[in-house]
């Protein structure tokens, strides 16, 4: 197979993926005005439901234009040998493969961020603002972008440099060393993300003593779950949408509640949400996801090691001088259908785990407050209550609200 054939395969993959997503979006959009199921009649009143429909429709149209722009830009960059141009710039500054790779990806990532910023700005300050979700100031928006770029350069750049270095000294065996680095990084981030990274973007404070903390502690003790670290994060700094998450292992495990969650839900509902999160921990979902991520990364790196030395990979995206960094781009584009499949598998397990965590919360606490909390969260975020089944299958990491409620009431 020559580089021209592979090039057209890449173009085909990009176009097919775009069409697949747009077809799914269109199917989903047809259900925006469906009647609300009887089990969910109490989620929206008529005015709120119309607002939800408008929110979904505006986001749908915005998604069409933004993804179409991205498609045209990507195809244009490939057809006009954009990667060769960036590679030439990178090579003009150094002959060191590591430095060249860092400059190459640095230019691409910075350009991507600059191009995508107007879209994220419009999404935040026009769409989210229009429907009352946005609490982000322009200063916070800009600082988030700068911090994000800094983190990408520091963490992403360090890992990339190490991988290229391993490739230079070990050849096709680099994947084993790269996999080891990824494992260490993944475990480290799972352990310390909330302690080291989150504070760069949000303020976290321990949940104050009082009735809510006592209820949470009593529940945790009742299921034999040692939970000393309960934090509240200032999610309202950016949005009115609420969330809660569990992170860490051992002595570093903690539960983080968005301040918006505490505002939106009563104490019983908050404890039920926390019981759901504890269920993920008790049912070993966090460990499973960690191992699955590590194994898939190892598999991907192994496949990469088989092809990365072939000059065809670099040539297929128009880069004349074969290199690890150019091969990595081409491999990523060719590997995307496999990534899509693994993503579907992980989404399947994720939905399964949500049912199990719901069941754990129901068994060890109560179903009613969890159901009412899910309804409130859906209402406050103007969630789609009637998504198309194909869209759910392809994109949802959680079951729909209706599916979760029916499951909890049936058992």
Secondary structure, DSSP 4 states (H G I P E B T S, - for coil): --HHHHHHHHHHHHHHHHHHHHHHHHHHHTTTTPPPPGGGTTT--HHHHHHHHHHHHHHHHHHHHHHHHHHHHHHHHHHTTHHHHHHHHHHTT-S-HHHHHHHHHHHHHHHHHHHHHHHHHHIIIIIIHHTT-B---HHHHHHHHHHHHHHIIIIIHHHHHHHHHHHHHHGGGHHHHHHHHHHHHHHHHHHHHHHHTHHHHS-EEEPPSSHHHHHHHHHHHHTT-----EEEE-GGGTBS---EEEE--GGG-EEEEEHHHHHHS-HHHHHHHHHHHHHHHHTTHHHHHHHHHHHHHHHHHHHHHHHTT-HHHHHHTT-SS--HHHHHHHHHHHHHHHHHHHHHHHHHHHHHHHHHHHHHHHHHS-SHHHHHHHHHHHHHTT--SS--HHHHHHH-SS--HHHHHHHHHH-
